[in-house]
């Protein structure tokens, strides 16, 4: 019983602190944010349209171009799957295959030299 009372006391304290924090942010606006300028573009190759349409919705081409250059096809397949399953990217199956093929063809050694 004593453990339950202690747990409830902690819960009430945490809830009260959260309420104070919430009241302190009412009426305040979020600080302005401007993403850093793009420093790269997707390589022009078959499948680039799908990558531009679905990948650039959430992140820049910089994110892709800074991935390790020696990653095999399975890495890119897993990345596309992760974006769909973990991050909720709404990439249709046919576009996912086109994007994976594009990434393998343009962002895996030795093909990276074109960037």
PyMOL commands that set and color helices and strands:
alter all, ss='L'
color gray80, all
select helices_A, chain A and resi 2-25+48-54+61-65+73-85+93-107+111-114
alter helices_A, ss='H'
color red, helices_A
deselect
rebuild
show_as cartoon
